[in-house]
Amino acid sequence: MTLRDEDAPAARKAAIRKTSLDKDLRKIERLEDATRFVSRNRSAVGIALLFLAIAGALASTQIGTSQNGVLMVVAAIIGGYMALNIGANDVANNVGPAVGARALTMMGALVIAVIFECAGALIAGGDVVKTISKGIIDPALIPSGDVFVWIMMSALLASALWVHLATYLGAPVSTTHSIVGGVLGAGLAAVGASVVDWYVVSSIFISWLISPLIGGVIAAAFLAFIKINLIYQEDKIAAARRWVPVLVALLAAVFSAYLVIKGLKHVWKPDLPEIALTAVLVFALVYCLARPWVRHQSVGMENRNQGLRKLFHLPLICAAALLSFAHGSNDVANAVGPLAAILSSAESGSLTTEVGVPLWVMLIGAVGISLGLFLFGPRIVRIVGEKITKMNPMRAFCVALSAAVTVLFASQLGLPVSTTHIAVGAVFGVGFFREYYTATSRRRRRYLRTHKRNQSTRRLPEKDQEKLRRRKLVRRSHFVGILAAWAITVPSAAGLAAMIFLGVEWVR
């Protein structure tokens, strides 16, 4: 049935009206989305301000009639602000790959991370922390407890401001390196270059260079193993039954050692043979449990990659939870360590290299990190999990396993590594390896040529196949931007801390 000639103009007008209506509706939808985003953002800021007010009020009830009461309340608020920023930026790296792989929803990831961050901070966060981050300045050269308090106040505020800016710009940065830069800058402004332990500073810079590379190489190696032994095999189900239990058991063994060394170090300090024995026992136990589980899950499964990916969902969820627990037990010290040092020195008028952390201070750190993740974390979660390179459960599994292995390796070398740098470096490693493998792998090309479901790829002209092989699978803008943010984290935090300290001295 065709339109008559006299009906054609009317039909065209109707089509134009429909197209215009669709465009107007899309504009209204975008406006509504923007309005909801602004509304949510305002609500998040309001909740964050309420948390900081509660942190200050809690501090005021704990410090009694101390002569530096106002200073200690302000320090508690700044510590809470730092905790919020740690949650918004640093924690996202633990769950980002799992979200990008669709193993977890955003809400599920946030809930898991919040629960395990709090558990790690409160159960294994430790009741004693070092007051001088990474020992980069010598306490003996600081003239008085008062100067020390303002060094730590300046460092804490500067690092929080820098992490806040990085989160706003969408750059995952190391909060550890931020606090190190803050202490370095404030120490230089207060005392001079003689107060700095330049050996420790240089080791931090070396770790900045090495840890992302190690994380990327290890993640790429695991992905190569999966591609060769699982993805490009004729019988994927048989390959999965052979190798997935091994990979899951390896993940469990590595994470058991990771948790002992990093997550439980404040409550249990075993020696190396005990750690190795723990890892071996966990590997054997999980392998025995994983074999029948994988066999059961693979019954009736299609001989396709989509089926293989489902086998990695549960291990990914467990990895995200364990990474969050370990992070909570470690990085809560970036917020509560300087805060506890400030409170102790302000109250006693002296300074010590180590100080006890009251429960209420630890609570501020734990709740602040969790709240920061829940309110502001999704932005960095999406960047790490979706924007840098495309994730699936197998790639995200490689990132999680690489993060734990790299931390273990660096710990044995004594390098002060950043879990943020390692995790993001692993994401880059996965993406760049995919580019390389797509362009050069003969195994992949043979596999594609011999399967009928890829005939559409074979029919592509040679020039289009070449473009497909050479496509970029890592967004260069994110790669360059994140590396730039890493490079300037320490000097930026140091500069901010120095300016804050000098400004306070000028006012005083």
N, C-alpha and C positions, 0 to 999 in steps of 0.2 A: 504494500500500500504506500503510495507516494502523495506528497502534498501537491495540491494544485498551485499554479503559478500565482494566483491572486492571494493564496494563503501563505506564501513564502515570506513576505515582509512581516506579517504578523507573527509568524513562528520565530523569525530572527529577533524581533523586538522582545518576544517572551523569553528567548534564550538570553538576551542581553540583560533583561530585568532579573532573571534567575541568577546569572553570574554576579551581577551587582549586589543582589541580596545575599548571596553566599559570602562575598567579600566583606559586606557590612557585618554579617553575623560573625565572621572570623575576627574582625576588628573588635567587636564587642566581647568575644570570648577572651582575646588577648588582654583587653582592658580589665576584664574581671579577674583573670589570672594575676595580672600585675597588682590589682587592688588587694587580692588575697595574700600575695607575697608581702606587700608592704604591711598589711595588717598583722601577718604572722611575725614579721621582723620586729614590728613595734612591740608586740606581745613578748617576744623573746628578750628584747632589751629591757622591758619592764620587769620580767621575772629575774633577769640577771642583776638588775639594780636592787631588787628586793633581797636577793641572796647576799649581795655585798653589805646591805644594811643589817641583815641578820648576823653576818660574820662580825661586823663591828660591834653590834649589841652583845653578841656572845663573848667577844674579847673583853668588853667593859665589865661583864659580870665575873670574869675570871681573874682580872689583874688587881682587883681590890683597890687600895688607896695608894698605889705606886705613884711617885712623883712624875714619872714619864707616862702617865696613863693615856693621855691624848695621842702621844707618839705610838704607843703600842696598839691602840685602836686603829690608827691609820695603817700601821704595818699589817694588821689582820685583814683590812680591806684590800690592800695591795696584794697580799698573799692569795686572797680569794679571787682577785682579778687575774692573777697569774694562773691559778688553777683552771679558771674558765677558759683561758686561752690555750692551755695545754689540751684540754678536752676538745676544743674546737678544731685544733690543728693536728696535734701529734697522735691522738688516739685513732683518728680516722684511717691511718695507714694499716691498722690491724684488721679492720673489717672491710676496707675499700675493695680489695680484690674479690672477696666473697660476694659482695653486693654486685659488682660489675659482672661476675659470672652467673648471676641469678640464682646462686645457691641460697642466698638470704635476701629477703626484702629489706628495704631501708629501715622500716620500723623494727623488724626482727633483729637486724644487725645492731641498731641503737640499743634495744633492750638488753641483748646479750652483752654488749660492750659495757653498758652502764652497770649491770649486775657484777660482772667479773672485774671491772676496774675497781669498783668499791670493795669487793672481796679481797683483791690483791693488795689494795692500799691498807685496809684495816686489819687483815689477817697477817700479811707478810711484809707490810710496809716498814716495819722496824721501829723501835722506840728510841733509837740513837742514830743521828745522821751527822755527817761532816758539815761543819759550819762554813768552811771555805770550799766552794765547789771545785772539785778535782784538784785541790791543793795548789791552785795557780798563783796565790799570793801568800807571802810568809807572815803569819800573825804576829811574830816577834817584832817585826818592823813597823807595825801599826802603833802610833803613839799612845792611843787611849781607847777605852771601850766606846766612848762617844763617837770618835771618828769611825770606828768599826761599824757601829750601828748605821751611820749615814752611808758608808760604803755599801752595805748590804741592802739598805733601803733603795739607794740609787740603782743598784744592779737589778733588784727585783722589779722595780717599776720600769726600767729601760727594757729589760727582756720581755716583760709582759706587753709593752707598747709595740715592740718589734714583731712579736708573734701575732699580735692583733692585726697589724698592718699586713703581714704576710698572708694571714687568713683572708683578709678582705681582698687581697690581690689574687687569691687562689693558688698560693705557693705553699706546699708542704715543707716546713723547715724543722730543724732540730731545736727543741726547747732546751736541751742540754747545752748545745753550743750557744744558744742565746744567753743563758744564765752565765756561762763561762765568759762570754764577751762582756756582759754587764759587770761582772766582778773584776775583769781585767781593766776595763775602762775606768771604773770608779777607783780602783786601786792605784792606777797610774795618776789620776787627777789628785788623789789624796796624798800619796807618798812619793811617787816617782817610779822610774824604771827599775830601781833596785829591789822593790817589793815583789816583783813578778818572777815566778819560776819559769824561765823561758824554755827549759827542757820539756816541762809539762805542756806548755803552749804549743811547742813544735810537734809533740806527739799527737796532740789533738788535730793539728792540720794534716799530719800524715794519715791519721785515721780517716779524715774527711776525704782524702784522695783514694785510699785503699778500700774502705768498707763498701762503697757503692759498686766498685768494680768487682770485688769478690762476690757480692750479692748477685750482681748481674750475670757473672760467669757461671756461678753455681745454678742459678735458676735456668739459664740457657742449657746447661748440661742435663739437668733433669728433664727439661722439655724435649731435648734431643732423644733421650732414652725413651720417653713416652711415645714420641712420633715413630721411632724405629721399631719398638717392640709392641706397640698397641695400635696406633692410628693407621699405619700403613702395612698392616698384616692382613692376609686373606681371611683367616678365621679370627675375628676380633674377640669373639666370646671365649674361645680357648685361650687366647693371649691374655684376656682380662682375668680369667680364673688363675692363670699362672702368675701374673705380675702384680695385679692390684693388691692382693694380700701382702705381698712383699713391700710395696710402696706405703701402704697404710701402716704396717708394722714399723717400717723405718721412720715414718712421721711420728708415731707414738714414742719410739725409742729416743729420737732426737729431742722431742718436746719434754720427755721425762728428765733428760739431762739438762735441758734448757731451764726448766722450772726449778730444778735443784740448785743450779748455779746462779740463776738470775732472779727467779721468783720467790724462792724460799731461803735465800741466803741469810736473811735476818733471823730465821728461826731454826735453821739446820745447816751445818757446815761440814759436809762429809769430805773425805779426801778423794783423790782421783780414782783409785781402785773401786771405792764404794759407788761412785758415780757411774763408772763403766759397768759394774755389776748390775746396778739398777736399770741401766739402759738395755743390757742384754736380756734381763728377765722380762722387762716390758715388751721388748721386741718379740720374744718367744710367745708370751701370753697373747698379745694382740694378733700375731700371725695365726695362732690356733683358733682364735675367735673369728678372724676376718675371712679365713678360707671358706667355712660353710656359709657365712653371710653373703659373700660375693657369689658363690654358687647358687644360693637361693635367689638372690636378686637378678641373676642373669638368666634364669629359666624363662624361656619364651622370648627373650630379648632379641630384637632385630640385629643383624650383623652390620650395624652402622655406628658412626661416631656419637650420634645422639644418645644411644644407649650407654656407651662407655661413660659419657659425661655424668649420667645419673649416679654412677657408682662413686663419684668423688664428692657428692653433695654433703653427706654426713661427715667425712673426714675434714672438709673445709669448715663446716660449722664448729667442729671441735677445735680446729686450729685457731679460728678467730677468737673463740672463748679463752683458750690458753694464752694466746698472745696478749689479750686484754688483761688477763690476770697478772702476767709477768710485767706488763707495762705499768699497771697500777701499783705493783709492789716496788717498782724502781723509780719511775719518773714522778711519783707524788713528791719525792724528795726535792725536785726542782722548785716546788711551791712551798712546801712546809720546812725544808732545810733552812733557807735564808730567813724565813719567818720565825722559826724557833730560835735561831741564832740572835735575831734582833730582840725578841722578847727576853731571852736570857740575859743578854748584855745590858739591855735597857733597865732591867730589874736589879741586876747585881752591880752594874758599873764596871765589870771586868769582862774579859773575853777568853773563851776556851776553844780548843780545836774540835771538840765534839760536845754535843748538847742533847739532852733528852727531849723528846717530842711529846707534849701533853696530848691526851686523847682528843680534846676539843680542837687542837690545831690539826691533827691528822684528819679529823672529821671535816674540817673546812676544806682540806685538800681533796679528800675523796669525793665529797658531794660536789665541790666546784668542778672537778674534772668531769664527773658524770653529767652534770648539768650543762657544762660547756659543750660536750659532745652532743647531747640531746637537742640543745637549742641552736647551735651554730655549726655542728659537725657535718651535716649532710653535704655542704658545698665541697669540702675537701674529700669526703668519701666518694663523691661522683667524679672528681678530677682524677683521683688515684685509681678508682675502679673502672671508669668508663672513658675518660677523655684522653688519657695518654696513649693507650692502645686498647684494642678490643680484647676483653677477657672472656674465657669460658672456664668451667670448673677445673679442667686439667691444667690450664695455664695458671689459674689462681692457686692451685695446689702446689705448683712449682715455686711460686712466689713465697707462700707460707713456709714451705720446707726450707727454701733457701735462706729466709730470714733467720730461722732458728739455727741452721747449720753455721751460718756466717757469724752469728753472735757467739756461738760456742768456740769457733775457730779463733775469733778475735780475742776472746777471753783468755784463751791459752797463751796468746802472744802478748797479753797485757795491754792491748790497744783500747783506749776509751772510745768505743764506737757509738754511733747514733743509730737506733733502730729505724728512725725515719729514713735516713740515708740508705740503709740496707734494703728496706722494703721497697722504696721507690726505685732504687738501683736495680732490684730484681724485676720490677715491672718493666723498666727500660730494657733489661737484658732479654726478657721474654719477647718483647716487641721487635727488637733489632735482630734477634735470632730468627724470628718468623720471616722477616724480610730476607735475610740471608738464605734460609732454607727454601723459601718459595722460589728464589731466583736461581739456586744452584743445585738443588737436590735431584739426582738422577732417580733415586728410589721413588720420590714423589711423582715424577713425570711418568715412570713406568706404571705406577699404581693407577694413575688417572687414565692412562691409555688403555688399560685392560678392563675397565669397569664401564658397563653400559650406562650407568646413571650419570656418568660424566661426559657423555657424547657431545653435549652442547658446548663443553669446553674445547673438545677436539675440533669442532667445526669452526671455531673462531679463526679468522685470518691470522697469519703468522705475526703480523705487526701488532695485532690486538693481544695475542698471547704474550708477546714480549713486554707490552705495557703492563699486563697482569702480573708478570714475574717481577717487574721492576717497581711496582707500586709501593708507596711508603706506608708502612703499618704502624709507625710511631709519629705522632704529631710533633713536628719540629719546633713549633712555637712553644709548646709546653716543655719540651726538652731543654731548649735554650733558656726559657724563663725560670725554670726550677733550678738549673745549674747556676744561673746568675744570683738567684735568691740565696742559695747555699754559700756561694762565694762571699757574699757581703753580710752574712748573718753575724759573724763574730765582730767585724769592724763596725757594723751599724749599731749593734747592741752596745759595743764599747764606747762609741761616740756619744750615743744617747745618755749612757750612764755617766760619762765624764761631764757632759753639759748639765745634767741634773745635779750631780754632786757640787760642781762649781757654782751653780745657781743657788743651791741651799747655803753654801758657805758665804756667798755674797749677801744673801738675805740675813744670815745670822750675824 
